[in-house]
Amino acid sequence: MPISQCPGQDKRFWKPEDIFENPCPRCGRPIEFWKDDPRRRCTHCGAVAANPRFDTGCAKWCRFARECLGSAAIEAADAALGETLIEEMKQVFGEDAPRVRHALRVLDCAEQILQSEPADPLVVKAAAVLHDIGIRAAEAKHGSSAGKYQEIEGPPIARAILARHGVDAERIEHIERIVGGHHSAGGTASPEFRILWDADHLVNLFDEAPPEQPAPPAEHVDRIFRTETGLRIARRRLAQRGEG
């Protein structure tokens, strides 16, 4: 049952900065957002834009959030944040289309695994989008995109992006640990890390493997994957390659 007169959602308590304009990602015209709008349609070109400062107020911590706003609003908040993080990732990678494509493929695989593996969806999706975010900084500072340098440079970049969009400190730290250990498997063994690990390996071993590259041995697949769902998907793809 909806809860009436919640101070966190009552517009009488809002400040002037809670209503703002942000440029349309397609045409650049200003779109007016209220802080609790997950997304708005541009009245000029019709593009749907995610609210980069989407804020559900007390719903971030209140145990009555779903009763107050409904599950759809909470899910919309997570979706809006996901879209915003994708745009942030694209800005970091710039013209590097292969790396943007890789991150989106990992996100797609992570979402597939997440359907059957219990974990925090926000952490999983944010880690998938940002897991390689340190590559360009690693190349600039160390002259190499090696995993060990990505794990050094990625976490602070991820932290800055997540903090800018209001992600809570506990989740930021969790995502940082995943970004800082997604090559070496150091830092955390959480369910969220295991999903990201499997999603990244599914993409690397199957989606982006050159056609001439031999299929990975079955024992390697059995050893490397860390979730039941990830392993099941990997075995299915391995069998499909064998049939081909």
TAVENFEN-V751304 format. One record per residue. RES is the residue in one letter. PSI is psi in radians with two decimals (999 if undefined). OMEGA is omega in whole degrees, -180 to 180 (NA if undefined). NEAR is the number of other C-alpha atoms within 8 Angstrom. Layout:
res: (RES RES)
psi: (PSI PSI)
omega: (OMEGA OMEGA)
near: (NEAR NEAR)
//
This chain:
res: (M P I S Q C P G Q D K R F W K P E D I F E N P C P R C G R P I E F W K D D P R R R C T H C G A V A A N P R F D T G C A K W C R F A R E C L G S A A I E A A D A A L G E T L I E E M K Q V F G E D A P R V R H A L R V L D C A E Q I L Q S E P A D P L V V K A A A V L H D I G I R A A E A K H G S S A G K Y Q E I E G P P I A R A I L A R H G V D A E R I E H I E R I V G G H H S A G G T A S P E F R I L W D A D H L V N L F D E A P P E Q P A P P A E H V D R I F R T E T G L R I A R R R L A Q R G E G)
psi: (2.27 2.52 2.18 2.71 0.70 2.13 -0.59 -0.42 -0.09 2.07 -0.23 -0.39 0.02 2.77 2.85 -0.62 -0.09 -0.14 2.13 2.99 2.54 2.48 2.48 2.32 -0.31 -0.92 -0.20 -0.12 2.62 2.41 2.25 2.21 2.50 2.64 -0.40 0.25 1.99 -0.65 2.77 2.65 2.32 2.22 -0.20 -0.93 -0.18 -0.03 2.55 2.16 2.39 2.53 1.98 -0.22 0.59 2.28 2.05 0.24 -2.20 -0.21 -0.31 -0.46 -0.28 2.33 -0.19 0.23 -0.80 -0.65 -0.60 -0.86 -0.41 2.65 -0.62 -0.69 -0.71 -0.74 -0.62 -0.62 -0.81 -0.70 -0.73 -0.73 -0.72 -0.77 -0.68 -0.72 -0.62 -0.75 -0.68 -0.78 -0.76 -0.64 -0.68 -0.75 -0.32 -2.12 0.05 1.34 -0.69 -0.64 -0.61 -0.80 -0.71 -0.82 -0.71 -0.59 -0.72 -0.72 -0.76 -0.79 -0.70 -0.68 -0.61 -0.82 -0.68 -0.43 -0.44 -0.10 2.18 2.21 2.96 1.95 -0.68 -0.79 -0.78 -0.85 -0.70 -0.73 -0.65 -0.78 -0.65 0.08 -0.56 0.31 -0.31 0.05 -0.88 -0.68 -0.65 -0.75 -0.70 -0.71 -0.58 -0.08 0.40 2.54 0.32 2.59 -0.66 -0.55 -0.62 -0.70 -0.38 -0.82 -0.44 -0.82 -0.80 -0.56 -0.78 -0.75 -0.81 -0.73 -0.84 -0.71 -0.63 -0.45 0.35 0.33 2.44 2.72 -0.68 -0.77 -0.67 -0.81 -0.69 -0.82 -0.69 -0.77 -0.67 -0.84 -0.64 0.04 0.27 -0.21 -0.75 -0.17 0.49 2.81 -0.69 2.62 0.52 2.83 -0.64 -0.72 -0.74 -0.65 -0.79 -0.74 -0.84 -0.70 -0.76 -0.70 -0.58 -0.75 -0.80 -0.69 -0.48 -1.02 -0.67 0.16 2.36 2.53 -0.58 -0.16 2.28 2.60 2.51 2.52 2.57 -0.65 -0.54 -0.76 -0.79 -0.54 -0.58 -0.53 2.53 -0.05 2.65 -0.69 -0.75 -0.72 -0.70 -0.75 -0.74 -0.75 -0.68 -0.75 -0.61 -0.73 -0.67 -0.66 -0.65 -0.63 -0.53 999)
omega: (-179 179 -176 174 175 -177 -177 -179 -178 -175 176 -178 -178 178 -179 -178 178 172 -171 177 177 -177 175 -179 -179 -172 177 178 -179 174 178 177 162 -170 -179 173 176 -180 178 177 178 -179 180 -175 178 180 175 -176 175 177 -177 180 -178 -174 177 177 -176 179 179 -177 -174 -179 177 -172 -177 178 -176 -174 -175 -179 -178 -179 179 178 177 178 179 -180 179 178 179 179 180 180 176 178 177 179 180 178 179 -177 176 -176 -176 -175 -180 -180 173 -180 179 -179 -180 176 178 177 -180 179 180 179 176 -180 -177 179 -176 -178 180 -180 177 -176 -178 -179 -179 -175 178 179 179 -179 -171 -170 180 -171 -179 -174 -175 177 178 179 -178 -174 -173 -179 -177 175 -179 -177 -177 178 174 -178 175 -171 -175 -175 180 177 178 180 -178 -180 -177 179 -180 -177 168 176 -177 -172 -178 179 178 -180 179 180 176 -179 179 179 -178 -180 -172 173 -174 -177 177 173 -179 175 -175 175 -180 177 -178 178 179 179 -179 180 180 180 176 180 -177 -175 -173 -173 -174 178 177 -178 -178 -179 180 177 179 178 -178 -180 177 178 -179 -176 -168 -173 -168 173 178 -179 178 179 179 178 -179 179 179 180 177 178 178 178 179 178 -180 NA)
near: (4 7 7 5 6 8 6 8 9 9 5 4 7 7 6 5 5 8 10 9 8 8 9 12 7 6 8 7 8 8 12 9 12 8 12 8 10 10 10 12 9 12 6 6 7 7 9 8 10 11 13 8 7 13 9 10 8 9 13 7 6 7 6 7 13 10 10 11 11 10 8 7 8 12 8 9 12 9 8 14 12 11 9 11 13 9 8 9 12 9 7 8 12 7 4 7 8 6 8 11 8 9 13 10 9 15 12 8 12 15 9 8 12 12 7 7 10 7 8 7 7 8 11 15 12 11 12 13 14 12 12 10 13 15 12 10 10 16 10 8 6 8 7 8 11 7 8 8 13 16 14 10 12 17 13 8 10 13 11 8 10 11 11 7 10 8 9 7 7 6 9 12 9 9 12 13 11 13 15 14 12 13 9 7 8 9 8 9 8 6 9 10 12 11 16 14 11 14 14 10 9 13 14 9 9 8 7 7 9 5 5 4 6 5 7 8 6 8 6 8 12 8 6 6 12 10 10 7 9 14 13 8 8 10 10 8 9 11 8 8 8 7 5 4)
//
